[in-house]
């Protein structure tokens, strides 16, 4: 049986390279990102094993979009990789209330909500991986992304 994975933040960095590794290992992968250019590149290269959905984790509706795509494209999954992240990159006192909320939403709340949303689609003994910044190991006092991911 072919294993299936969902990878958020799949269009760049760790998410992109992890997606390629999974595809080379024979997984079917649903990539999730708000930037589709690199996802199209993966689709051309790995079709039909790779599909993607455009979703912005700032929006709660993205959870339903991802869940629907899993149901239609993969049916069941063995691996969920919460890799998408959001950081402003400036001291906490310079953040607006909306910027603080956005960082906590994308880095902590949405990954937890996505886990709950996708649990019905997960095979027994599936794996959930939450990828976070190294900033949680060296708690950067002035950076809320460090604090929000430390909670995950």
Backbone bond lengths (Angstrom), bond angles and torsions (degrees), N, CA, C in turn:
res aa  C-N    CA-C-N  psi(-1)  N-CA   C-N-CA  omega(-1)  CA-C   N-CA-C  phi
1 X - - - 1.453 - - 1.535 109.71 -
2 X 1.301 116.37 133.56 1.460 122.26 179.77 1.526 109.23 -76.01
3 X 1.320 115.74 132.98 1.461 120.39 177.83 1.522 109.57 -82.88
4 X 1.333 115.38 153.83 1.461 121.27 -177.95 1.523 110.04 -130.64
5 X 1.334 115.17 145.31 1.463 121.27 -177.66 1.518 111.24 -136.71
6 X 1.323 114.85 152.91 1.462 123.11 169.80 1.521 106.33 -116.21
7 X 1.340 116.16 129.43 1.465 121.39 178.99 1.523 108.30 -126.07
8 X 1.336 117.15 117.26 1.464 120.17 174.44 1.526 108.65 -87.91
9 X 1.312 115.64 154.32 1.461 119.79 -176.74 1.516 111.00 66.63
10 X 1.333 115.78 37.46 1.469 121.67 -170.90 1.522 114.62 -82.41
11 X 1.328 118.71 -4.66 1.467 118.59 -174.00 1.521 114.54 -91.19
12 X 1.330 117.86 -5.09 1.466 118.47 -179.53 1.524 111.52 -157.57
13 X 1.308 114.87 164.70 1.458 121.99 172.97 1.513 114.74 55.97
14 X 1.317 115.73 -138.45 1.464 122.26 -177.96 1.520 111.03 -56.83
15 X 1.331 117.69 -42.68 1.461 121.04 -178.62 1.512 112.78 -60.37
16 X 1.329 116.75 -42.14 1.464 121.72 179.83 1.525 110.22 -64.89
17 X 1.332 116.28 -49.12 1.462 119.95 -177.22 1.523 111.91 -68.50
18 X 1.324 117.37 -36.89 1.458 120.47 176.72 1.528 110.51 -65.28
19 X 1.320 116.80 -39.81 1.463 120.90 176.68 1.522 110.60 -59.58
20 X 1.326 117.15 -45.78 1.469 120.11 178.24 1.528 111.71 -61.86
21 X 1.312 117.37 -41.75 1.468 120.75 178.92 1.522 110.37 -61.55
22 X 1.325 116.83 -45.88 1.470 120.50 179.70 1.524 111.03 -61.87
23 X 1.319 117.08 -42.38 1.465 120.71 179.22 1.523 111.03 -63.34
24 X 1.318 116.80 -41.07 1.473 120.32 178.17 1.526 111.93 -66.34
25 X 1.334 116.62 -26.06 1.466 120.73 178.11 1.531 112.06 -86.16
26 X 1.335 116.34 2.88 1.454 120.04 175.11 1.513 116.31 95.96
27 X 1.316 118.02 6.07 1.465 121.09 176.95 1.527 110.38 -72.35
28 X 1.318 115.33 152.10 1.460 121.29 161.94 1.524 104.72 -91.50
29 X 1.318 117.20 133.86 1.463 120.32 -174.28 1.523 110.91 -127.64
30 X 1.324 114.73 133.78 1.459 122.14 169.58 1.522 106.31 -104.14
31 X 1.328 116.52 111.31 1.458 121.57 177.96 1.515 109.84 -88.37
32 X 1.316 115.83 142.52 1.461 121.94 -179.93 1.523 108.35 -126.17
33 X 1.323 116.13 127.20 1.459 120.30 175.70 1.520 108.48 -167.46
34 X 1.323 115.30 164.08 1.470 118.87 175.84 1.520 111.05 -91.45
35 X 1.330 117.14 -13.94 1.461 123.45 178.53 1.527 108.37 -102.88
36 X 1.312 117.56 114.97 1.470 119.97 -172.21 1.523 115.46 -95.92
37 X 1.316 119.13 -10.65 1.469 120.30 -175.73 1.533 111.74 -57.78
38 X 1.314 117.82 -50.95 1.472 121.55 -179.85 1.526 111.18 -70.43
39 X 1.324 116.82 -30.11 1.467 119.75 177.98 1.522 110.38 -67.28
40 X 1.328 116.73 -37.42 1.470 120.85 175.73 1.525 110.56 -62.80
41 X 1.328 115.70 -39.19 1.464 121.06 177.90 1.540 110.18 -61.18
42 X 1.326 116.69 -45.34 1.468 120.59 177.53 1.525 111.25 -63.36
43 X 1.322 116.38 -39.55 1.467 120.52 -179.90 1.522 110.84 -62.97
44 X 1.338 116.93 -45.11 1.468 120.30 178.53 1.530 111.12 -61.08
45 X 1.300 115.99 -40.01 1.463 121.45 -175.50 1.532 113.03 -76.15
46 X 1.344 117.37 -35.73 1.467 120.45 -171.01 1.528 114.94 -119.75
47 X 1.315 118.49 10.91 1.459 121.06 179.97 1.522 109.46 -59.48
48 X 1.282 122.65 136.68 1.460 129.10 8.91 1.530 113.86 -95.74
49 X 1.332 118.12 5.95 1.470 120.45 -176.81 1.520 113.44 -71.79
50 X 1.325 117.47 -21.19 1.459 120.90 -178.83 1.516 110.54 -115.92
51 X 1.309 114.77 129.52 1.463 121.84 170.23 1.525 106.65 -130.91
52 X 1.303 115.30 165.82 1.464 116.96 179.35 1.513 110.90 -145.68
53 X 1.315 113.41 163.87 1.452 121.31 174.33 1.528 106.85 -133.36
54 X 1.323 115.04 137.43 1.454 120.51 175.89 1.522 107.83 -86.08
55 X 1.320 115.69 119.36 1.460 120.11 -178.89 1.522 109.37 -151.56
56 X 1.316 115.47 139.30 1.461 122.25 177.75 1.523 107.35 -109.08
57 X 1.318 116.80 115.53 1.460 120.91 -175.36 1.526 113.54 -69.76
58 X 1.328 117.65 -2.45 1.462 119.88 169.34 1.534 109.45 -67.54
59 X 1.327 115.69 -28.29 1.464 122.03 -175.05 1.526 110.85 -96.36
60 X 1.312 117.12 127.93 1.467 120.67 179.56 1.528 111.09 -62.59
61 X 1.320 117.37 -30.83 1.463 121.24 179.73 1.528 111.97 -61.57
62 X 1.330 116.88 -19.90 1.468 119.83 178.93 1.525 111.61 -61.20
63 X 1.317 117.57 -29.66 1.467 120.88 179.82 1.524 111.00 -61.96
64 X 1.331 116.60 -43.91 1.464 120.39 178.62 1.520 111.80 -69.15
65 X 1.329 116.89 -36.20 1.467 121.33 177.79 1.529 109.60 -61.70
66 X 1.324 116.70 -45.66 1.465 121.41 -179.67 1.522 110.58 -66.06
67 X 1.316 117.01 -45.93 1.466 121.36 -179.58 1.524 111.67 -60.69
68 X 1.324 116.38 -42.39 1.467 120.92 178.51 1.523 110.69 -63.10
69 X 1.335 116.69 -42.83 1.467 120.68 179.54 1.525 111.20 -64.39
70 X 1.325 117.20 -39.50 1.469 120.28 177.19 1.521 109.64 -60.99
71 X 1.316 116.48 -47.07 1.469 121.11 -178.85 1.527 111.42 -61.11
72 X 1.332 116.92 -42.95 1.465 121.18 -176.73 1.526 113.60 -78.85
73 X 1.330 117.03 -38.00 1.466 120.86 -172.92 1.525 114.02 -94.10
74 X 1.329 116.90 -35.94 1.463 119.99 -172.09 1.526 114.22 -119.21
75 X 1.298 117.66 -24.88 1.462 125.33 -174.07 1.526 111.66 69.75
76 X 1.331 117.58 -64.96 1.469 122.34 179.25 1.521 109.08 -127.07
77 X 1.329 116.41 152.49 1.463 120.08 177.19 1.527 110.50 -125.50
78 X 1.330 114.54 155.08 1.463 122.13 177.82 1.520 111.85 -109.97
79 X 1.335 115.92 -15.29 1.461 120.28 -174.27 1.522 110.08 -147.30
80 X 1.328 115.17 130.69 1.464 121.69 172.22 1.521 107.05 -120.36
81 X 1.327 116.07 123.52 1.463 121.35 177.57 1.526 108.17 -114.43
82 X 1.328 115.73 106.46 1.462 121.60 174.47 1.522 107.41 -85.50
83 X 1.320 115.75 97.59 1.454 121.49 -175.26 1.529 112.72 -116.01
84 X 1.318 117.98 -20.67 1.466 120.47 -177.66 1.525 109.94 -59.52
85 X 1.313 115.66 141.47 1.458 119.79 179.62 1.514 111.10 -147.34
86 X 1.313 114.77 164.95 1.459 120.85 -177.25 1.529 108.69 -145.84
87 X 1.314 116.67 129.12 1.466 120.63 178.55 1.520 109.96 -143.91
88 X 1.312 115.44 138.41 1.461 121.56 176.75 1.528 109.91 -82.95
89 X 1.326 117.10 -38.12 1.454 121.30 176.62 1.516 115.11 78.37
90 X 1.309 116.13 36.89 1.463 119.70 174.59 1.529 107.93 -145.22
91 X 1.324 118.26 162.43 1.465 120.74 -177.97 1.526 112.58 -56.13
92 X 1.310 115.11 147.87 1.465 122.35 -174.52 1.531 112.46 -56.62
93 X 1.316 117.73 -35.06 1.464 120.23 -178.53 1.523 112.96 -69.96
94 X 1.314 116.88 -13.00 1.464 121.12 178.23 1.530 112.60 -98.11
95 X 1.315 117.26 0.70 1.467 121.94 178.26 1.524 110.57 -83.97
96 X 1.309 115.11 143.17 1.462 119.47 170.41 1.528 107.46 -79.06
97 X 1.325 118.41 161.84 1.466 119.71 175.93 1.535 112.06 -56.47
98 X 1.334 117.23 -36.68 1.469 120.36 179.61 1.523 111.24 -67.07
99 X 1.318 117.63 -39.52 1.463 120.69 178.51 1.527 111.25 -63.84
100 X 1.320 116.62 -41.29 1.469 120.34 176.91 1.523 110.55 -61.49
101 X 1.323 115.36 -46.13 1.462 120.37 179.82 1.526 111.19 -61.59
102 X 1.326 117.14 -42.54 1.466 121.03 -179.86 1.524 111.81 -61.67
103 X 1.329 117.21 -43.40 1.462 119.93 179.84 1.523 111.59 -62.63
104 X 1.319 116.38 -45.38 1.466 119.87 -179.29 1.523 110.37 -67.79
105 X 1.316 116.90 -38.33 1.460 121.73 -179.98 1.525 111.89 -61.67
106 X 1.323 116.98 -53.10 1.470 121.20 -175.55 1.524 111.96 -73.01
107 X 1.323 117.57 -36.27 1.461 120.71 -173.73 1.518 114.78 -88.52
108 X 1.318 117.94 -21.75 1.463 120.02 -177.22 1.525 112.94 -125.09
109 X 1.319 116.55 -54.73 1.467 120.38 -172.78 1.529 112.22 -68.25
110 X 1.331 118.46 -51.45 1.474 120.20 -176.81 1.528 113.11 -62.31
111 X 1.333 120.06 -41.95 1.466 117.34 177.10 1.530 112.63 -59.02
112 X 1.328 116.68 -40.71 1.465 119.30 178.72 1.526 111.08 -66.92
113 X 1.329 116.74 -41.62 1.465 120.29 177.71 1.525 111.24 -64.55
114 X 1.328 117.11 -37.53 1.462 120.22 179.68 1.524 110.93 -66.60
115 X 1.316 117.01 -39.04 1.464 120.22 175.86 1.525 109.80 -57.23
116 X 1.319 116.55 -50.28 1.472 120.83 -179.61 1.526 110.67 -61.05
117 X 1.327 117.04 -43.03 1.468 122.08 -178.40 1.529 111.94 -63.78
118 X 1.336 116.86 -37.03 1.467 119.91 -174.72 1.525 114.21 -93.96
119 X 1.313 118.58 -8.70 1.471 120.22 179.77 1.527 113.44 -51.88
120 X 1.330 119.40 -41.87 1.468 118.71 178.92 1.531 113.64 -63.30
121 X 1.327 117.46 -19.26 1.468 121.91 -179.10 1.526 112.61 -97.26
122 X 1.331 116.80 1.46 1.463 119.85 -175.44 1.525 111.03 -94.49
123 X 1.334 114.07 136.53 1.460 120.94 175.64 1.532 109.05 -68.98
124 X 1.344 117.17 155.60 1.469 118.89 173.07 1.533 110.01 -56.84
125 X 1.295 116.51 144.23 1.471 124.07 -179.94 1.530 112.92 64.60
126 X 1.319 116.62 27.18 1.463 121.06 175.00 1.526 109.75 -71.12
127 X 1.320 114.69 166.71 1.463 120.91 -178.47 1.521 110.03 -118.50
128 X 1.327 115.49 138.93 1.462 122.35 174.00 1.524 107.08 -118.92
129 X 1.337 115.83 125.85 1.463 121.42 179.75 1.525 108.00 -119.90
130 X 1.322 116.16 124.21 1.459 121.94 175.49 1.522 107.85 -107.31
131 X 1.318 116.33 111.31 1.463 121.28 -179.34 1.523 108.09 -92.73
132 X 1.325 115.12 129.52 1.457 120.72 -176.09 1.523 110.09 -130.29
133 X 1.304 116.20 167.43 1.461 121.83 179.72 1.523 111.83 -73.38
134 X 1.310 116.04 151.97 1.467 120.66 175.00 1.525 110.81 -64.56
135 X 1.313 116.99 -14.42 1.460 121.23 179.02 1.513 113.87 -60.96
136 X 1.324 118.47 -18.33 1.465 119.79 178.22 1.518 111.41 -76.97
137 X 1.311 116.88 -21.87 1.462 119.91 179.10 1.520 111.12 -82.47
138 X 1.305 115.91 -27.85 1.457 122.32 174.12 1.518 103.76 -120.26
139 X 1.327 115.92 83.35 1.458 120.77 -171.80 1.526 110.35 -53.97
140 X 1.306 115.03 111.09 1.457 121.42 -179.04 1.520 107.80 -85.62
141 X 1.296 116.02 99.99 1.459 122.55 -171.24 1.524 114.05 -50.96
142 X 1.317 117.39 -37.31 1.462 120.09 -174.33 1.520 114.07 -90.22
143 X 1.318 118.29 -0.75 1.452 120.01 -174.69 1.523 110.99 -114.47
144 X 1.339 117.76 111.36 1.458 121.09 -177.32 1.520 113.67 -61.80
145 X 1.346 118.31 -28.22 1.460 118.56 179.14 1.521 109.50 -61.87
146 X 1.319 116.86 -36.36 1.458 121.27 177.63 1.523 110.09 -62.90
147 X 1.309 116.90 -44.46 1.467 120.59 179.97 1.533 111.68 -69.21
148 X 1.321 117.83 -42.43 1.471 119.62 -177.42 1.516 111.19 -66.23
149 X 1.321 117.99 -39.68 1.460 120.51 179.69 1.516 111.96 -74.87
150 X 1.323 117.62 -27.22 1.461 120.67 175.88 1.530 109.47 -59.17
151 X 1.329 116.78 -33.45 1.465 121.28 178.78 1.517 112.94 -69.96
152 X 1.334 116.76 -27.19 1.460 120.23 -179.43 1.511 109.74 -76.60
